[in-house]
Structures are given as C-alpha cells and as structure tokens.
Amino acid sequence: MRERLNLGWLRQARRNRKLTLAAAAESIGKDRSTMWRYENDETPMTVDTLLQVLALYGVSVVDVIERIEEVPANGI
C-alpha cells in the first residue's frame, strides 16, 4: 500500500473562504487552470504550493494529514 493526498476538498475550502478560483490562483502566483487541476486532483501539488494554499484557506496541516488515504500499489 502507498498513501496519497485526496485534494478533492480544496474546492469547498476555497468556497468557504469566499474566493473565486481566479482570486485564489492569483494569491499564490498560479493561473486559474492550474488551480482547477489541483482541485480536480489532476495535477500533483508541491509541498510549497500546498502550504501556500493551506495558509490562504485557513486549513491546518493536521487537517490535511487526516485526509491521507491508503491506495493499493497498483493505484486502484
């Protein structure tokens, strides 16, 4: 087994802060399409970017750790 972050909750965290996708992207120096790919778990996020997003959204690292899920080695 390996672990991965499930970033599907990013959209709701952004909306809870009343930020548009474009505003959130601009705040961390990314473009809107990149943020969309992060929210849809299509692009992996670097640790630096994750920390920026967490600070922007007011989410703690502990909250993220609680969302780590185990996935089979073959990814299914």
PDB file of N, CA, C and O in Angstrom, chain B, residues numbered from 101:
ATOM      1  N   MET B 101       0.844  -1.193   0.000  1.00  0.00           N
ATOM      2  CA  MET B 101       0.000   0.000   0.000  1.00  0.00           C
ATOM      3  C   MET B 101       0.880   1.243   0.000  1.00  0.00           C
ATOM      4  O   MET B 101       1.995   1.235   0.520  1.00  0.00           O
ATOM      5  N   ARG B 102       0.370   2.283  -0.577  1.00  0.00           N
ATOM      6  CA  ARG B 102       1.008   3.585  -0.522  1.00  0.00           C
ATOM      7  C   ARG B 102      -0.056   4.589  -0.135  1.00  0.00           C
ATOM      8  O   ARG B 102      -1.250   4.292  -0.172  1.00  0.00           O
ATOM      9  N   GLU B 103       0.383   5.775   0.236  1.00  0.00           N
ATOM     10  CA  GLU B 103      -0.561   6.795   0.663  1.00  0.00           C
ATOM     11  C   GLU B 103      -0.558   7.940  -0.328  1.00  0.00           C
ATOM     12  O   GLU B 103       0.444   8.197  -0.996  1.00  0.00           O
ATOM     13  N   ARG B 104      -1.684   8.622  -0.418  1.00  0.00           N
ATOM     14  CA  ARG B 104      -1.764   9.804  -1.261  1.00  0.00           C
ATOM     15  C   ARG B 104      -2.724  10.794  -0.630  1.00  0.00           C
ATOM     16  O   ARG B 104      -3.603  10.435   0.153  1.00  0.00           O
ATOM     17  N   LEU B 105      -2.527  12.036  -0.991  1.00  0.00           N
ATOM     18  CA  LEU B 105      -3.435  13.070  -0.521  1.00  0.00           C
ATOM     19  C   LEU B 105      -4.642  13.124  -1.421  1.00  0.00           C
ATOM     20  O   LEU B 105      -4.517  13.103  -2.646  1.00  0.00           O
ATOM     21  N   ASN B 106      -5.786  13.192  -0.832  1.00  0.00           N
ATOM     22  CA  ASN B 106      -7.014  13.418  -1.580  1.00  0.00           C
ATOM     23  C   ASN B 106      -7.275  14.915  -1.514  1.00  0.00           C
ATOM     24  O   ASN B 106      -7.623  15.440  -0.457  1.00  0.00           O
ATOM     25  N   LEU B 107      -7.108  15.605  -2.639  1.00  0.00           N
ATOM     26  CA  LEU B 107      -7.252  17.060  -2.648  1.00  0.00           C
ATOM     27  C   LEU B 107      -8.624  17.510  -3.129  1.00  0.00           C
ATOM     28  O   LEU B 107      -8.819  18.685  -3.438  1.00  0.00           O
ATOM     29  N   GLY B 108      -9.572  16.587  -3.195  1.00  0.00           N
ATOM     30  CA  GLY B 108     -10.912  16.935  -3.641  1.00  0.00           C
ATOM     31  C   GLY B 108     -11.622  17.937  -2.745  1.00  0.00           C
ATOM     32  O   GLY B 108     -12.588  18.565  -3.176  1.00  0.00           O
ATOM     33  N   TRP B 109     -11.169  18.098  -1.519  1.00  0.00           N
ATOM     34  CA  TRP B 109     -11.785  19.022  -0.568  1.00  0.00           C
ATOM     35  C   TRP B 109     -11.346  20.471  -0.792  1.00  0.00           C
ATOM     36  O   TRP B 109     -11.900  21.388  -0.186  1.00  0.00           O
ATOM     37  N   LEU B 110     -10.352  20.679  -1.660  1.00  0.00           N
ATOM     38  CA  LEU B 110      -9.843  22.038  -1.878  1.00  0.00           C
ATOM     39  C   LEU B 110     -10.923  23.006  -2.352  1.00  0.00           C
ATOM     40  O   LEU B 110     -10.976  24.151  -1.903  1.00  0.00           O
ATOM     41  N   ARG B 111     -11.770  22.554  -3.246  1.00  0.00           N
ATOM     42  CA  ARG B 111     -12.815  23.431  -3.784  1.00  0.00           C
ATOM     43  C   ARG B 111     -13.708  23.969  -2.669  1.00  0.00           C
ATOM     44  O   ARG B 111     -14.000  25.164  -2.620  1.00  0.00           O
ATOM     45  N   GLN B 112     -14.138  23.079  -1.776  1.00  0.00           N
ATOM     46  CA  GLN B 112     -15.007  23.517  -0.692  1.00  0.00           C
ATOM     47  C   GLN B 112     -14.267  24.446   0.265  1.00  0.00           C
ATOM     48  O   GLN B 112     -14.848  25.414   0.753  1.00  0.00           O
ATOM     49  N   ALA B 113     -13.009  24.169   0.536  1.00  0.00           N
ATOM     50  CA  ALA B 113     -12.221  25.034   1.423  1.00  0.00           C
ATOM     51  C   ALA B 113     -12.095  26.433   0.814  1.00  0.00           C
ATOM     52  O   ALA B 113     -12.181  27.435   1.524  1.00  0.00           O
ATOM     53  N   ARG B 114     -11.891  26.494  -0.502  1.00  0.00           N
ATOM     54  CA  ARG B 114     -11.803  27.792  -1.192  1.00  0.00           C
ATOM     55  C   ARG B 114     -13.136  28.523  -1.113  1.00  0.00           C
ATOM     56  O   ARG B 114     -13.180  29.720  -0.827  1.00  0.00           O
ATOM     57  N   ARG B 115     -14.195  27.814  -1.361  1.00  0.00           N
ATOM     58  CA  ARG B 115     -15.526  28.437  -1.317  1.00  0.00           C
ATOM     59  C   ARG B 115     -15.878  28.905   0.095  1.00  0.00           C
ATOM     60  O   ARG B 115     -16.535  29.932   0.264  1.00  0.00           O
ATOM     61  N   ASN B 116     -15.446  28.163   1.094  1.00  0.00           N
ATOM     62  CA  ASN B 116     -15.688  28.577   2.477  1.00  0.00           C
ATOM     63  C   ASN B 116     -15.033  29.915   2.770  1.00  0.00           C
ATOM     64  O   ASN B 116     -15.515  30.671   3.615  1.00  0.00           O
ATOM     65  N   ARG B 117     -13.939  30.215   2.081  1.00  0.00           N
ATOM     66  CA  ARG B 117     -13.250  31.493   2.236  1.00  0.00           C
ATOM     67  C   ARG B 117     -13.795  32.558   1.280  1.00  0.00           C
ATOM     68  O   ARG B 117     -13.310  33.689   1.247  1.00  0.00           O
ATOM     69  N   LYS B 118     -14.816  32.172   0.501  1.00  0.00           N
ATOM     70  CA  LYS B 118     -15.463  33.072  -0.460  1.00  0.00           C
ATOM     71  C   LYS B 118     -14.476  33.613  -1.500  1.00  0.00           C
ATOM     72  O   LYS B 118     -14.498  34.795  -1.845  1.00  0.00           O
ATOM     73  N   LEU B 119     -13.612  32.719  -1.988  1.00  0.00           N
ATOM     74  CA  LEU B 119     -12.640  33.056  -3.015  1.00  0.00           C
ATOM     75  C   LEU B 119     -13.035  32.414  -4.335  1.00  0.00           C
ATOM     76  O   LEU B 119     -13.477  31.265  -4.365  1.00  0.00           O
ATOM     77  N   THR B 120     -12.878  33.146  -5.411  1.00  0.00           N
ATOM     78  CA  THR B 120     -13.054  32.547  -6.729  1.00  0.00           C
ATOM     79  C   THR B 120     -11.793  31.764  -7.054  1.00  0.00           C
ATOM     80  O   THR B 120     -10.753  31.945  -6.421  1.00  0.00           O
ATOM     81  N   LEU B 121     -11.896  30.907  -8.031  1.00  0.00           N
ATOM     82  CA  LEU B 121     -10.745  30.135  -8.480  1.00  0.00           C
ATOM     83  C   LEU B 121      -9.642  31.080  -8.953  1.00  0.00           C
ATOM     84  O   LEU B 121      -8.468  30.881  -8.641  1.00  0.00           O
ATOM     85  N   ALA B 122     -10.027  32.103  -9.703  1.00  0.00           N
ATOM     86  CA  ALA B 122      -9.052  33.068 -10.215  1.00  0.00           C
ATOM     87  C   ALA B 122      -8.372  33.841  -9.087  1.00  0.00           C
ATOM     88  O   ALA B 122      -7.162  34.064  -9.130  1.00  0.00           O
ATOM     89  N   ALA B 123      -9.139  34.248  -8.084  1.00  0.00           N
ATOM     90  CA  ALA B 123      -8.568  35.007  -6.966  1.00  0.00           C
ATOM     91  C   ALA B 123      -7.603  34.146  -6.155  1.00  0.00           C
ATOM     92  O   ALA B 123      -6.539  34.614  -5.749  1.00  0.00           O
ATOM     93  N   ALA B 124      -7.969  32.913  -5.925  1.00  0.00           N
ATOM     94  CA  ALA B 124      -7.089  32.011  -5.181  1.00  0.00           C
ATOM     95  C   ALA B 124      -5.794  31.776  -5.954  1.00  0.00           C
ATOM     96  O   ALA B 124      -4.704  31.814  -5.383  1.00  0.00           O
ATOM     97  N   ALA B 125      -5.923  31.536  -7.245  1.00  0.00           N
ATOM     98  CA  ALA B 125      -4.746  31.302  -8.086  1.00  0.00           C
ATOM     99  C   ALA B 125      -3.817  32.513  -8.061  1.00  0.00           C
ATOM    100  O   ALA B 125      -2.606  32.372  -7.891  1.00  0.00           O
ATOM    101  N   GLU B 126      -4.382  33.682  -8.230  1.00  0.00           N
ATOM    102  CA  GLU B 126      -3.578  34.902  -8.241  1.00  0.00           C
ATOM    103  C   GLU B 126      -2.857  35.096  -6.903  1.00  0.00           C
ATOM    104  O   GLU B 126      -1.714  35.553  -6.874  1.00  0.00           O
ATOM    105  N   SER B 127      -3.514  34.756  -5.814  1.00  0.00           N
ATOM    106  CA  SER B 127      -2.934  34.929  -4.477  1.00  0.00           C
ATOM    107  C   SER B 127      -1.675  34.103  -4.262  1.00  0.00           C
ATOM    108  O   SER B 127      -0.796  34.491  -3.493  1.00  0.00           O
ATOM    109  N   ILE B 128      -1.588  32.960  -4.944  1.00  0.00           N
ATOM    110  CA  ILE B 128      -0.402  32.117  -4.757  1.00  0.00           C
ATOM    111  C   ILE B 128       0.486  32.079  -6.002  1.00  0.00           C
ATOM    112  O   ILE B 128       1.414  31.274  -6.084  1.00  0.00           O
ATOM    113  N   GLY B 129       0.200  32.940  -6.954  1.00  0.00           N
ATOM    114  CA  GLY B 129       1.057  33.046  -8.132  1.00  0.00           C
ATOM    115  C   GLY B 129       0.894  31.936  -9.152  1.00  0.00           C
ATOM    116  O   GLY B 129       1.839  31.598  -9.865  1.00  0.00           O
ATOM    117  N   LYS B 130      -0.284  31.377  -9.225  1.00  0.00           N
ATOM    118  CA  LYS B 130      -0.592  30.328 -10.209  1.00  0.00           C
ATOM    119  C   LYS B 130      -1.679  30.838 -11.136  1.00  0.00           C
ATOM    120  O   LYS B 130      -2.315  31.855 -10.856  1.00  0.00           O
ATOM    121  N   ASP B 131      -1.894  30.132 -12.240  1.00  0.00           N
ATOM    122  CA  ASP B 131      -3.002  30.537 -13.099  1.00  0.00           C
ATOM    123  C   ASP B 131      -4.246  29.725 -12.755  1.00  0.00           C
ATOM    124  O   ASP B 131      -4.176  28.692 -12.090  1.00  0.00           O
ATOM    125  N   ARG B 132      -5.375  30.219 -13.226  1.00  0.00           N
ATOM    126  CA  ARG B 132      -6.671  29.627 -12.898  1.00  0.00           C
ATOM    127  C   ARG B 132      -6.744  28.160 -13.306  1.00  0.00           C
ATOM    128  O   ARG B 132      -7.269  27.337 -12.555  1.00  0.00           O
ATOM    129  N   SER B 133      -6.226  27.824 -14.481  1.00  0.00           N
ATOM    130  CA  SER B 133      -6.316  26.438 -14.950  1.00  0.00           C
ATOM    131  C   SER B 133      -5.493  25.489 -14.077  1.00  0.00           C
ATOM    132  O   SER B 133      -5.878  24.336 -13.884  1.00  0.00           O
ATOM    133  N   THR B 134      -4.383  25.956 -13.557  1.00  0.00           N
ATOM    134  CA  THR B 134      -3.578  25.133 -12.657  1.00  0.00           C
ATOM    135  C   THR B 134      -4.344  24.867 -11.364  1.00  0.00           C
ATOM    136  O   THR B 134      -4.364  23.741 -10.866  1.00  0.00           O
ATOM    137  N   MET B 135      -4.969  25.904 -10.829  1.00  0.00           N
ATOM    138  CA  MET B 135      -5.765  25.719  -9.612  1.00  0.00           C
ATOM    139  C   MET B 135      -6.914  24.746  -9.857  1.00  0.00           C
ATOM    140  O   MET B 135      -7.235  23.921  -9.001  1.00  0.00           O
ATOM    141  N   TRP B 136      -7.527  24.851 -11.029  1.00  0.00           N
ATOM    142  CA  TRP B 136      -8.612  23.928 -11.368  1.00  0.00           C
ATOM    143  C   TRP B 136      -8.096  22.493 -11.366  1.00  0.00           C
ATOM    144  O   TRP B 136      -8.763  21.592 -10.857  1.00  0.00           O
ATOM    145  N   ARG B 137      -6.909  22.279 -11.935  1.00  0.00           N
ATOM    146  CA  ARG B 137      -6.331  20.929 -11.975  1.00  0.00           C
ATOM    147  C   ARG B 137      -5.985  20.433 -10.571  1.00  0.00           C
ATOM    148  O   ARG B 137      -6.130  19.244 -10.288  1.00  0.00           O
ATOM    149  N   TYR B 138      -5.535  21.316  -9.697  1.00  0.00           N
ATOM    150  CA  TYR B 138      -5.293  20.919  -8.304  1.00  0.00           C
ATOM    151  C   TYR B 138      -6.601  20.468  -7.655  1.00  0.00           C
ATOM    152  O   TYR B 138      -6.659  19.408  -7.032  1.00  0.00           O
ATOM    153  N   GLU B 139      -7.638  21.271  -7.801  1.00  0.00           N
ATOM    154  CA  GLU B 139      -8.930  20.955  -7.175  1.00  0.00           C
ATOM    155  C   GLU B 139      -9.531  19.672  -7.706  1.00  0.00           C
ATOM    156  O   GLU B 139     -10.257  18.983  -6.990  1.00  0.00           O
ATOM    157  N   ASN B 140      -9.240  19.348  -8.938  1.00  0.00           N
ATOM    158  CA  ASN B 140      -9.796  18.141  -9.542  1.00  0.00           C
ATOM    159  C   ASN B 140      -8.827  16.967  -9.472  1.00  0.00           C
ATOM    160  O   ASN B 140      -9.032  15.934 -10.109  1.00  0.00           O
ATOM    161  N   ASP B 141      -7.767  17.146  -8.685  1.00  0.00           N
ATOM    162  CA  ASP B 141      -6.783  16.086  -8.433  1.00  0.00           C
ATOM    163  C   ASP B 141      -6.161  15.567  -9.726  1.00  0.00           C
ATOM    164  O   ASP B 141      -5.841  14.384  -9.843  1.00  0.00           O
ATOM    165  N   GLU B 142      -5.992  16.476 -10.704  1.00  0.00           N
ATOM    166  CA  GLU B 142      -5.390  16.102 -11.978  1.00  0.00           C
ATOM    167  C   GLU B 142      -3.904  16.440 -12.040  1.00  0.00           C
ATOM    168  O   GLU B 142      -3.174  15.885 -12.862  1.00  0.00           O
ATOM    169  N   THR B 143      -3.459  17.341 -11.181  1.00  0.00           N
ATOM    170  CA  THR B 143      -2.064  17.756 -11.149  1.00  0.00           C
ATOM    171  C   THR B 143      -1.573  17.665  -9.716  1.00  0.00           C
ATOM    172  O   THR B 143      -2.217  18.183  -8.804  1.00  0.00           O
ATOM    173  N   PRO B 144      -0.426  17.006  -9.508  1.00  0.00           N
ATOM    174  CA  PRO B 144       0.102  16.958  -8.148  1.00  0.00           C
ATOM    175  C   PRO B 144       0.569  18.345  -7.706  1.00  0.00           C
ATOM    176  O   PRO B 144       1.016  19.154  -8.519  1.00  0.00           O
ATOM    177  N   MET B 145       0.458  18.597  -6.435  1.00  0.00           N
ATOM    178  CA  MET B 145       0.821  19.885  -5.866  1.00  0.00           C
ATOM    179  C   MET B 145       2.132  19.728  -5.098  1.00  0.00           C
ATOM    180  O   MET B 145       2.305  18.762  -4.355  1.00  0.00           O
ATOM    181  N   THR B 146       3.050  20.672  -5.276  1.00  0.00           N
ATOM    182  CA  THR B 146       4.284  20.625  -4.492  1.00  0.00           C
ATOM    183  C   THR B 146       3.966  20.959  -3.040  1.00  0.00           C
ATOM    184  O   THR B 146       2.914  21.521  -2.733  1.00  0.00           O
ATOM    185  N   VAL B 147       4.880  20.609  -2.166  1.00  0.00           N
ATOM    186  CA  VAL B 147       4.684  20.917  -0.750  1.00  0.00           C
ATOM    187  C   VAL B 147       4.607  22.425  -0.544  1.00  0.00           C
ATOM    188  O   VAL B 147       3.783  22.905   0.233  1.00  0.00           O
ATOM    189  N   ASP B 148       5.462  23.172  -1.237  1.00  0.00           N
ATOM    190  CA  ASP B 148       5.428  24.636  -1.112  1.00  0.00           C
ATOM    191  C   ASP B 148       4.069  25.203  -1.510  1.00  0.00           C
ATOM    192  O   ASP B 148       3.518  26.060  -0.819  1.00  0.00           O
ATOM    193  N   THR B 149       3.537  24.721  -2.624  1.00  0.00           N
ATOM    194  CA  THR B 149       2.229  25.195  -3.076  1.00  0.00           C
ATOM    195  C   THR B 149       1.144  24.788  -2.096  1.00  0.00           C
ATOM    196  O   THR B 149       0.262  25.586  -1.779  1.00  0.00           O
ATOM    197  N   LEU B 150       1.201  23.553  -1.613  1.00  0.00           N
ATOM    198  CA  LEU B 150       0.213  23.093  -0.643  1.00  0.00           C
ATOM    199  C   LEU B 150       0.219  23.981   0.597  1.00  0.00           C
ATOM    200  O   LEU B 150      -0.845  24.345   1.099  1.00  0.00           O
ATOM    201  N   LEU B 151       1.393  24.331   1.092  1.00  0.00           N
ATOM    202  CA  LEU B 151       1.475  25.188   2.267  1.00  0.00           C
ATOM    203  C   LEU B 151       0.903  26.575   1.995  1.00  0.00           C
ATOM    204  O   LEU B 151       0.267  27.162   2.870  1.00  0.00           O
ATOM    205  N   GLN B 152       1.121  27.106   0.794  1.00  0.00           N
ATOM    206  CA  GLN B 152       0.530  28.397   0.422  1.00  0.00           C
ATOM    207  C   GLN B 152      -0.988  28.312   0.399  1.00  0.00           C
ATOM    208  O   GLN B 152      -1.676  29.199   0.905  1.00  0.00           O
ATOM    209  N   VAL B 153      -1.506  27.240  -0.190  1.00  0.00           N
ATOM    210  CA  VAL B 153      -2.957  27.056  -0.284  1.00  0.00           C
ATOM    211  C   VAL B 153      -3.557  26.894   1.112  1.00  0.00           C
ATOM    212  O   VAL B 153      -4.596  27.480   1.416  1.00  0.00           O
ATOM    213  N   LEU B 154      -2.910  26.110   1.947  1.00  0.00           N
ATOM    214  CA  LEU B 154      -3.411  25.910   3.310  1.00  0.00           C
ATOM    215  C   LEU B 154      -3.479  27.228   4.064  1.00  0.00           C
ATOM    216  O   LEU B 154      -4.462  27.498   4.755  1.00  0.00           O
ATOM    217  N   ALA B 155      -2.447  28.047   3.938  1.00  0.00           N
ATOM    218  CA  ALA B 155      -2.442  29.348   4.617  1.00  0.00           C
ATOM    219  C   ALA B 155      -3.557  30.234   4.078  1.00  0.00           C
ATOM    220  O   ALA B 155      -4.253  30.898   4.847  1.00  0.00           O
ATOM    221  N   LEU B 156      -3.728  30.244   2.766  1.00  0.00           N
ATOM    222  CA  LEU B 156      -4.759  31.063   2.136  1.00  0.00           C
ATOM    223  C   LEU B 156      -6.158  30.630   2.572  1.00  0.00           C
ATOM    224  O   LEU B 156      -7.026  31.470   2.809  1.00  0.00           O
ATOM    225  N   TYR B 157      -6.372  29.325   2.676  1.00  0.00           N
ATOM    226  CA  TYR B 157      -7.684  28.793   3.005  1.00  0.00           C
ATOM    227  C   TYR B 157      -7.916  28.645   4.501  1.00  0.00           C
ATOM    228  O   TYR B 157      -9.023  28.309   4.920  1.00  0.00           O
ATOM    229  N   GLY B 158      -6.895  28.889   5.309  1.00  0.00           N
ATOM    230  CA  GLY B 158      -7.042  28.756   6.750  1.00  0.00           C
ATOM    231  C   GLY B 158      -7.206  27.319   7.205  1.00  0.00           C
ATOM    232  O   GLY B 158      -7.955  27.033   8.139  1.00  0.00           O
ATOM    233  N   VAL B 159      -6.499  26.413   6.535  1.00  0.00           N
ATOM    234  CA  VAL B 159      -6.577  24.983   6.838  1.00  0.00           C
ATOM    235  C   VAL B 159      -5.248  24.566   7.470  1.00  0.00           C
ATOM    236  O   VAL B 159      -4.187  24.995   7.018  1.00  0.00           O
ATOM    237  N   SER B 160      -5.301  23.741   8.503  1.00  0.00           N
ATOM    238  CA  SER B 160      -4.080  23.309   9.172  1.00  0.00           C
ATOM    239  C   SER B 160      -3.489  22.068   8.498  1.00  0.00           C
ATOM    240  O   SER B 160      -4.178  21.328   7.796  1.00  0.00           O
ATOM    241  N   VAL B 161      -2.209  21.869   8.731  1.00  0.00           N
ATOM    242  CA  VAL B 161      -1.531  20.681   8.213  1.00  0.00           C
ATOM    243  C   VAL B 161      -2.152  19.427   8.826  1.00  0.00           C
ATOM    244  O   VAL B 161      -2.231  18.393   8.163  1.00  0.00           O
ATOM    245  N   VAL B 162      -2.584  19.503  10.058  1.00  0.00           N
ATOM    246  CA  VAL B 162      -3.225  18.362  10.724  1.00  0.00           C
ATOM    247  C   VAL B 162      -4.479  17.950   9.953  1.00  0.00           C
ATOM    248  O   VAL B 162      -4.740  16.760   9.781  1.00  0.00           O
ATOM    249  N   ASP B 163      -5.251  18.925   9.492  1.00  0.00           N
ATOM    250  CA  ASP B 163      -6.445  18.612   8.697  1.00  0.00           C
ATOM    251  C   ASP B 163      -6.075  17.828   7.442  1.00  0.00           C
ATOM    252  O   ASP B 163      -6.793  16.913   7.040  1.00  0.00           O
ATOM    253  N   VAL B 164      -4.965  18.188   6.833  1.00  0.00           N
ATOM    254  CA  VAL B 164      -4.522  17.503   5.613  1.00  0.00           C
ATOM    255  C   VAL B 164      -4.079  16.085   5.944  1.00  0.00           C
ATOM    256  O   VAL B 164      -4.421  15.142   5.231  1.00  0.00           O
ATOM    257  N   ILE B 165      -3.332  15.935   7.006  1.00  0.00           N
ATOM    258  CA  ILE B 165      -2.847  14.616   7.394  1.00  0.00           C
ATOM    259  C   ILE B 165      -4.020  13.671   7.657  1.00  0.00           C
ATOM    260  O   ILE B 165      -3.949  12.486   7.329  1.00  0.00           O
ATOM    261  N   GLU B 166      -5.076  14.183   8.237  1.00  0.00           N
ATOM    262  CA  GLU B 166      -6.247  13.350   8.497  1.00  0.00           C
ATOM    263  C   GLU B 166      -6.928  12.900   7.215  1.00  0.00           C
ATOM    264  O   GLU B 166      -7.723  11.960   7.236  1.00  0.00           O
ATOM    265  N   ARG B 167      -6.633  13.550   6.112  1.00  0.00           N
ATOM    266  CA  ARG B 167      -7.254  13.200   4.832  1.00  0.00           C
ATOM    267  C   ARG B 167      -6.400  12.262   3.991  1.00  0.00           C
ATOM    268  O   ARG B 167      -6.797  11.891   2.886  1.00  0.00           O
ATOM    269  N   ILE B 168      -5.237  11.876   4.497  1.00  0.00           N
ATOM    270  CA  ILE B 168      -4.388  10.927   3.753  1.00  0.00           C
ATOM    271  C   ILE B 168      -5.105   9.601   3.703  1.00  0.00           C
ATOM    272  O   ILE B 168      -5.650   9.133   4.702  1.00  0.00           O
ATOM    273  N   GLU B 169      -5.099   9.007   2.538  1.00  0.00           N
ATOM    274  CA  GLU B 169      -5.778   7.725   2.387  1.00  0.00           C
ATOM    275  C   GLU B 169      -4.832   6.717   1.779  1.00  0.00           C
ATOM    276  O   GLU B 169      -3.950   7.068   0.994  1.00  0.00           O
ATOM    277  N   GLU B 170      -5.018   5.474   2.141  1.00  0.00           N
ATOM    278  CA  GLU B 170      -4.201   4.407   1.561  1.00  0.00           C
ATOM    279  C   GLU B 170      -4.812   3.980   0.247  1.00  0.00           C
ATOM    280  O   GLU B 170      -6.029   3.846   0.118  1.00  0.00           O
ATOM    281  N   VAL B 171      -3.939   3.769  -0.730  1.00  0.00           N
ATOM    282  CA  VAL B 171      -4.382   3.257  -2.021  1.00  0.00           C
ATOM    283  C   VAL B 171      -3.494   2.050  -2.367  1.00  0.00           C
ATOM    284  O   VAL B 171      -2.315   2.032  -2.014  1.00  0.00           O
ATOM    285  N   PRO B 172      -4.042   1.069  -3.039  1.00  0.00           N
ATOM    286  CA  PRO B 172      -3.246  -0.087  -3.418  1.00  0.00           C
ATOM    287  C   PRO B 172      -2.047   0.331  -4.275  1.00  0.00           C
ATOM    288  O   PRO B 172      -2.093   1.365  -4.941  1.00  0.00           O
ATOM    289  N   ALA B 173      -1.004  -0.448  -4.263  1.00  0.00           N
ATOM    290  CA  ALA B 173       0.211  -0.142  -5.009  1.00  0.00           C
ATOM    291  C   ALA B 173      -0.068   0.046  -6.496  1.00  0.00           C
ATOM    292  O   ALA B 173       0.631   0.818  -7.153  1.00  0.00           O
ATOM    293  N   ASN B 174      -1.063  -0.634  -7.040  1.00  0.00           N
ATOM    294  CA  ASN B 174      -1.368  -0.504  -8.460  1.00  0.00           C
ATOM    295  C   ASN B 174      -2.263   0.685  -8.742  1.00  0.00           C
ATOM    296  O   ASN B 174      -2.636   0.909  -9.894  1.00  0.00           O
ATOM    297  N   GLY B 175      -2.625   1.467  -7.703  1.00  0.00           N
ATOM    298  CA  GLY B 175      -3.399   2.682  -7.887  1.00  0.00           C
ATOM    299  C   GLY B 175      -4.896   2.504  -7.977  1.00  0.00           C
ATOM    300  O   GLY B 175      -5.621   3.481  -8.168  1.00  0.00           O
ATOM    301  N   ILE B 176      -5.371   1.297  -7.847  1.00  0.00           N
ATOM    302  CA  ILE B 176      -6.815   1.047  -7.951  1.00  0.00           C
ATOM    303  C   ILE B 176      -7.453   1.137  -6.588  1.00  0.00           C
ATOM    304  O   ILE B 176      -8.664   0.957  -6.461  1.00  0.00           O
TER     305      ILE B 176
END
